[in-house]
């Protein structure tokens, strides 16, 4: 490095990295205090007005409002602060696109776990739950926190499903099996987009109960059903589907278990059927993108898995016999691409 280049280096990028949590905690605190819901449909507030409403001092009220405005969450209208379009759409409770469950889940569950990231790196064990005491991620978990988790995942999956539906042409699909389908967010969005599509959510019994409620709310009970099961314990997946979706599932598991899930997908699909793996994909060079690389570290904090590359998924699918394996890239809240493989027709 030349002397001139050395002089041009600045710690500013490190400052942005080290203070990144300031922005998140500002958002999380504002959400916890219901700031955005309070402001929705009103003429806005002043620091004094917010202080009175929250029974706090005016100093922190003013600082919170200024911080949220600086982050693009609030706007100034004369002397009053109002929700920005971003906050009004995604951070107001009860709105169709409410994203606050994800904010709360990160604040209550993942933020403490990430505080022990170095421990997770040293031990290769999650920090948000104890594998020695809990049989799985959710066994023995606080029911209220689990409710927050599923609310968060439904929100995240809804936006991701909309983008997946645009990026991947499912007009030829008729019966979709959503393996580990959670709250049915993908199925609801995809069935809205593709009128000829029907879907089945296959997940643990306590999860399919949540999915059934979401499906009923969406008015799609005639096109989306639920089947309770366990993709590890059950000898096979339900059959009769031309498309199997694994949306943000495989990153939870180590390679051997991913291959086992994909093997069951292969066995369940007819000739000509396809499997779609939607994930935040790490690039084949393992240099990014940042969202996927950091989500992979989140899997270290949360699970036994990691975020895999298109080359890895393609190799696993190829080993099973899938053909025409391709990767479709897109940008969404919970995924940046899909790896798709087709099971060949029988000769």
PyMOL commands that set and color helices and strands:
alter all, ss='L'
color gray80, all
select helices_A, chain A and resi 3-8+12-18+20-32+35-39+47-54+58-70+85-90+100-114+117-123+143-167+185-193+205-218+250-252+255-268+290-302+310-320
alter helices_A, ss='H'
color red, helices_A
select strands_A, chain A and resi 74-77+80-83+175-179+198-203+224-228+243-247+274-279+323-329+337-342
alter strands_A, ss='S'
color yellow, strands_A
deselect
rebuild
show_as cartoon
